[in-house]
Amino acid sequence: MMIAPYIKLVFAFTLLLTSTLSYGDKVVHREKSLYQNIVISEEAGKRCLVFSVKRQQRNQTCIDINDPSHIVFPYVRMTFAGLLVNPKPSRGLMIGMGGGTISSVLTSIYPDLTLDLVEVDQAVVNVATDYFGFKKTDQIDVHVTDGRVFARRALSRKEQYDLIILDAFTGEYIPEHLMTVEFLENIKRLLAPGGVVIANTFSGSSLYHHESATYSAVFGPLFNLKMRGTGNRVIVASAADLPDTETLMANAEMLQPDFERYKIDLQKYVPRMNRDPDWETDKRLLTDQYAPANLLRDR
């Protein structure tokens, strides 16, 4: 399979902004994949997937070894707030795997959900399986390929999804070709009527305004979910009109019993799902011709 030069070196990991590998951590696995160095570390009852980047090392996925149902990272819990827009998905697409936590929770809560899980790096699939409890089931179809390549081929097959999660990251940020108008327009075309897109991004970056303006240009009004102290945000957009606050809260109350075992309080996210732009709306949109990675240097 031929992949365009500008996407050859792109790979997918789950996002975390804050924590790094420390000297006290025990390394239980280390390998160099086709894309990057992968380290599995353990410390204080947590097992973490660490992706080694040039400037620092960041935890990408962590699990509580003694309580696997405990969702360690706030941003992972925030992701499920997107289900308040479409609380009964039947077919999903997730680009970016990490340790497989999000996909595992989704298929546990929704036993009839079928999920296409896209991850460019086979080594990530392997460590998710061997170290983070990920299990491929009849519900999950794992595709080892680039997310943009998969989206284009899914369009050619006339596929549609009512749930799409964008969670692909390098050690620095989202791969440039998965942020552009061209890519997001393809994602929008993959949405079934009433479908929802949930995108995990950062809340602080020189790309914040460009990224926000780009999503808004493609999807129109969106929810912008940020929680104090996380450094992350979740963008929630839809193929239909966004529901009002009363509907969001009703959906949260309906779903809450299913999420209690994961200690996720969906209701607390409702008042933080902001509809009003907090970005400079006149910023230049990110496109295949304008996706300036150098803006990240000011992060």
C-alpha positions as CSV (number, residue, x, y, z in Angstrom):
1,M,0.0,0.0,0.0
2,M,1.3,3.4,-1.0
3,I,1.0,6.2,1.5
4,A,1.7,9.8,0.5
5,P,5.0,11.1,1.8
6,Y,3.4,13.7,4.1
7,I,1.6,11.0,6.1
8,K,4.3,8.3,6.2
9,L,5.6,9.3,9.6
10,V,2.3,9.8,11.3
11,F,1.2,7.5,14.1
12,A,-1.6,7.4,16.6
13,F,-1.5,7.5,20.4
14,T,-3.9,8.5,23.1
15,L,-3.4,12.0,24.5
16,L,-2.1,13.1,27.8
17,L,-0.5,16.5,28.4
18,T,0.9,16.5,31.9
19,S,2.8,13.6,33.2
20,T,6.2,12.2,32.2
21,L,8.3,9.1,32.8
22,S,10.2,9.5,36.0
23,Y,13.4,7.8,37.2
24,G,11.4,5.9,39.8
25,D,9.3,4.1,37.2
26,K,10.0,0.4,36.5
27,V,10.3,-0.3,32.8
28,V,8.6,-3.6,32.0
29,H,8.7,-3.3,28.2
30,R,10.6,-1.3,25.6
31,E,10.6,-1.5,21.8
32,K,11.3,0.6,18.8
33,S,8.4,0.4,16.4
34,L,8.3,1.5,12.8
35,Y,7.2,4.9,14.0
36,Q,8.7,5.6,17.5
37,N,10.1,4.3,20.7
38,I,7.5,2.7,23.0
39,V,8.0,2.1,26.7
40,I,5.7,0.4,29.2
41,S,6.4,1.6,32.7
42,E,4.9,0.7,36.2
43,E,4.9,2.8,39.3
44,A,2.6,3.1,42.3
45,G,0.1,0.7,41.0
46,K,-0.2,2.3,37.6
47,R,0.9,0.9,34.3
48,C,1.6,3.4,31.5
49,L,2.3,3.5,27.8
50,V,5.0,6.0,27.3
51,F,5.9,7.4,23.9
52,S,9.5,8.8,23.8
53,V,9.6,12.1,22.0
54,K,12.6,14.3,21.3
55,R,11.9,17.0,23.9
56,Q,10.4,14.8,26.7
57,Q,8.6,11.6,27.5
58,R,4.9,11.6,28.1
59,N,2.4,9.0,29.4
60,Q,-0.1,8.2,26.6
61,T,-2.3,5.7,28.4
62,C,-2.3,4.5,32.0
63,I,-4.4,1.9,33.9
64,D,-4.8,1.2,37.5
65,I,-3.4,-2.3,37.9
66,N,-5.5,-3.0,41.0
67,D,-8.7,-1.5,39.6
68,P,-8.9,-1.6,35.8
69,S,-12.4,0.0,35.8
70,H,-10.9,3.1,37.3
71,I,-10.3,5.6,34.4
72,V,-7.0,7.3,35.3
73,F,-7.1,10.3,33.0
74,P,-9.7,13.1,33.2
75,Y,-9.7,13.6,29.5
76,V,-10.8,10.0,28.9
77,R,-13.8,10.6,31.2
78,M,-14.5,13.8,29.3
79,T,-14.6,12.0,26.0
80,F,-17.8,10.2,27.0
81,A,-19.6,13.5,27.4
82,G,-20.0,13.4,23.6
83,L,-22.5,10.6,24.0
84,L,-24.9,13.1,25.5
85,V,-25.5,14.4,22.0
86,N,-26.2,10.9,20.6
87,P,-26.7,8.5,23.6
88,K,-27.6,5.4,21.5
89,P,-24.8,4.8,18.9
90,S,-24.9,1.6,16.9
91,R,-21.9,2.0,14.6
92,G,-18.7,3.7,15.6
93,L,-15.3,4.8,14.2
94,M,-12.4,5.6,16.4
95,I,-9.1,6.9,15.0
96,G,-6.3,6.4,17.4
97,M,-6.1,3.5,19.9
98,G,-3.6,4.2,22.7
99,G,-4.1,1.4,25.3
100,G,-7.7,0.7,24.1
101,T,-9.4,2.0,27.1
102,I,-12.1,4.1,25.3
103,S,-13.0,1.4,22.9
104,S,-13.2,-1.2,25.6
105,V,-15.5,1.0,27.8
106,L,-17.8,1.8,24.8
107,T,-18.3,-1.8,23.7
108,S,-18.9,-2.8,27.3
109,I,-21.6,-0.3,27.8
110,Y,-23.1,-0.7,24.3
111,P,-23.1,-4.5,23.6
112,D,-24.8,-3.9,20.2
113,L,-22.2,-1.3,19.1
114,T,-19.9,-2.3,16.2
115,L,-16.6,-0.3,16.1
116,D,-14.0,0.3,13.5
117,L,-10.8,1.0,15.5
118,V,-8.0,2.5,13.4
119,E,-4.4,2.6,14.5
120,V,-1.4,3.1,12.2
121,D,1.1,1.3,14.4
122,Q,0.8,-2.5,14.9
123,A,3.1,-2.2,17.9
124,V,0.5,-0.1,19.7
125,V,-2.1,-2.7,19.0
126,N,0.3,-5.4,20.4
127,V,1.1,-3.5,23.7
128,A,-2.6,-2.6,24.2
129,T,-3.3,-6.3,24.0
130,D,-0.4,-7.6,26.1
131,Y,-0.2,-4.9,28.8
132,F,-3.5,-3.0,28.9
133,G,-6.2,-5.6,28.7
134,F,-7.4,-4.8,25.3
135,K,-9.4,-7.6,23.7
136,K,-10.5,-7.8,20.1
137,T,-14.1,-9.0,20.1
138,D,-16.8,-9.5,17.5
139,Q,-17.7,-5.8,18.2
140,I,-14.3,-4.4,17.3
141,D,-12.7,-4.5,13.9
142,V,-9.1,-3.3,14.2
143,H,-7.6,-1.7,11.1
144,V,-3.8,-1.1,11.1
145,T,-3.6,1.9,8.7
146,D,-3.5,5.6,8.6
147,G,-6.7,7.3,9.7
148,R,-7.0,9.5,6.7
149,V,-6.5,6.6,4.3
150,F,-9.2,4.7,6.2
151,A,-11.6,7.6,6.0
152,R,-11.1,8.0,2.3
153,R,-11.7,4.3,1.6
154,A,-14.7,4.2,3.9
155,L,-16.3,7.0,1.9
156,S,-15.7,5.1,-1.3
157,R,-17.6,2.2,0.3
158,K,-20.4,4.6,1.3
159,E,-19.9,3.8,5.0
160,Q,-21.7,5.9,7.7
161,Y,-21.2,6.1,11.4
162,D,-23.3,7.7,14.2
163,L,-20.3,7.9,16.5
164,I,-16.8,9.1,15.4
165,I,-14.0,9.6,17.9
166,L,-10.8,11.4,16.8
167,D,-8.0,10.5,19.3
168,A,-4.9,10.3,17.2
169,F,-1.7,11.9,18.5
170,T,2.0,12.0,18.0
171,G,4.2,12.9,21.0
172,E,3.7,16.6,20.2
173,Y,0.2,17.1,18.9
174,I,-2.4,15.8,16.5
175,P,-0.9,14.7,13.1
176,E,-1.2,17.7,10.8
177,H,-3.1,15.8,8.1
178,L,-5.8,14.9,10.6
179,M,-6.5,18.5,11.5
180,T,-7.3,20.0,8.1
181,V,-10.5,21.2,6.5
182,E,-10.1,18.4,3.9
183,F,-9.9,15.7,6.4
184,L,-12.7,17.0,8.6
185,E,-15.0,17.4,5.6
186,N,-14.4,13.7,4.9
187,I,-15.3,12.9,8.5
188,K,-18.4,14.9,8.3
189,R,-19.4,13.0,5.1
190,L,-19.0,9.8,7.1
191,L,-21.5,10.8,9.7
192,A,-25.0,9.3,9.7
193,P,-28.0,11.6,10.3
194,G,-27.8,12.7,13.9
195,G,-24.2,11.4,14.2
196,V,-21.7,12.9,16.6
197,V,-17.9,13.6,16.3
198,I,-15.8,13.7,19.4
199,A,-12.3,15.1,19.2
200,N,-9.7,15.0,21.9
201,T,-7.3,18.0,21.7
202,F,-5.3,20.4,23.9
203,S,-6.7,23.4,25.6
204,G,-3.5,25.4,25.4
205,S,-1.6,25.7,22.1
206,S,-0.7,28.3,19.5
207,L,-2.9,26.1,17.2
208,Y,-5.9,26.5,19.4
209,H,-7.5,29.3,17.5
210,H,-6.7,27.8,14.1
211,E,-7.9,24.4,15.1
212,S,-11.2,25.8,16.6
213,A,-11.9,27.9,13.6
214,T,-11.3,24.9,11.3
215,Y,-13.7,22.7,13.2
216,S,-16.3,25.5,13.3
217,A,-16.0,26.1,9.6
218,V,-16.6,22.4,8.8
219,F,-19.3,21.5,11.4
220,G,-20.8,24.8,12.4
221,P,-21.8,25.2,16.0
222,L,-20.0,22.9,18.4
223,F,-19.6,22.1,22.1
224,N,-16.2,23.0,23.6
225,L,-15.6,21.0,26.8
226,K,-12.8,22.0,29.1
227,M,-12.1,21.1,32.7
228,R,-9.9,23.0,35.0
229,G,-6.5,21.5,35.6
230,T,-6.5,19.0,32.7
231,G,-4.8,20.8,29.9
232,N,-7.2,19.0,27.5
233,R,-10.4,19.8,25.8
234,V,-13.0,17.8,24.0
235,I,-14.7,19.1,20.8
236,V,-18.2,17.8,20.2
237,A,-19.9,18.4,16.9
238,S,-22.9,16.9,15.1
239,A,-24.4,16.3,11.8
240,A,-27.7,17.6,13.3
241,D,-28.6,20.6,15.5
242,L,-26.9,20.5,18.9
243,P,-29.3,19.5,21.7
244,D,-30.3,22.0,24.4
245,T,-29.1,21.9,27.9
246,E,-32.3,20.1,29.1
247,T,-31.8,17.3,26.6
248,L,-28.1,16.9,27.5
249,M,-29.0,16.6,31.2
250,A,-31.8,14.1,30.5
251,N,-29.4,12.0,28.4
252,A,-26.8,12.2,31.2
253,E,-29.3,11.0,33.8
254,M,-30.3,8.1,31.5
255,L,-26.7,7.0,30.9
256,Q,-25.4,7.5,34.4
257,P,-26.2,4.0,35.7
258,D,-24.1,2.5,32.9
259,F,-21.1,4.7,33.7
260,E,-21.1,4.5,37.4
261,R,-18.9,1.4,37.5
262,Y,-16.2,3.5,35.7
263,K,-16.7,6.4,38.2
264,I,-17.7,8.8,35.4
265,D,-20.2,11.5,36.4
266,L,-21.6,12.6,33.0
267,Q,-24.0,15.2,34.6
268,K,-21.1,17.4,35.8
269,Y,-20.0,17.9,32.2
270,V,-23.3,19.4,31.0
271,P,-22.8,23.0,32.4
272,R,-19.3,23.0,31.0
273,M,-20.3,22.1,27.4
274,N,-19.8,25.6,26.1
275,R,-21.4,26.7,22.8
276,D,-19.8,30.2,22.7
277,P,-16.5,30.5,20.8
278,D,-13.6,31.4,23.1
279,W,-11.2,31.5,20.1
280,E,-10.4,34.2,17.5
281,T,-12.9,33.3,14.8
282,D,-11.0,35.1,12.0
283,K,-8.0,32.9,12.3
284,R,-6.8,31.2,9.1
285,L,-8.2,27.7,8.7
286,L,-5.9,24.7,8.7
287,T,-5.7,23.0,5.2
288,D,-3.5,20.6,3.4
289,Q,-1.6,23.6,2.2
290,Y,-1.6,25.5,5.5
291,A,-1.0,23.3,8.5
292,P,1.9,25.1,10.3
293,A,3.6,22.7,12.8
294,N,6.0,25.5,13.7
295,L,3.2,27.1,15.7
296,L,3.6,24.4,18.3
297,R,6.9,25.8,19.3
298,D,5.1,28.6,21.2
299,R,2.9,26.1,23.1
